[in-house]
Amino acid sequence: MLRMPEDAYHRRGQYVYIANHQNNWDMFTVSSAVTPKVVTVGKKSLIWIPLFGQLYWLSGNILINRANRFQAIDTIEYIVNRIKRTSVSVWMFPEGTRSRGRGLLPFKNGAFYAAIFSGVPIVPIVCSSTSELKLNRWRNGYVIVEMLPPISTKGYNKESVRELVNLCHHQMRAKLALLDEEVNTLNQLSVAKN
């Protein structure tokens, strides 16, 4: 189930989309929430996955080397320049790794620096917890993906980036708790009905 602000498809412009990262299936569960002209930022090792890695890179997505801090900083600068030079938006997972059922992990600063330095708002996207889903069943249960309203980056800078990080993390953590509660209720109703 996908929920977006009423004007999400009519609203045009550039954004840095941020989403919680739970597992390998996020590319499929969350991707329906982003609009056209969006590229993702993924770890450099994705290039070595046969066929997928090459298609991922060839379709314009950006690879980042998280192990090398200086290369990661260069990639953030590249993202900023790409947003400024083109009409693309960027989708990032600020946790930097999959949470695998551990809730919303702490955020790294990269996505927020990219948004601040390129002057675009941040759009948080929250997917309900998927760690309990069994993908080998006909009915796997419910997943809700919700796009939150854009958060302006005006007034934020290098020194205040953690305030923006904390604001986004707080909003996403609160929304995740609400979505998980709603999914539990929907799943219980579904079991009672069958």
Beta strands, then each sheet from edge to edge (+ up, - down):
strand 1: 2-3
strand 2: 16-19
strand 3: 38-43
strand 4: 62-64
strand 5: 89-92
strand 6: 122-127
strand 7: 145-147
sheet 1: 1+ 7+ 6- 2- 5- 3- 4-
end
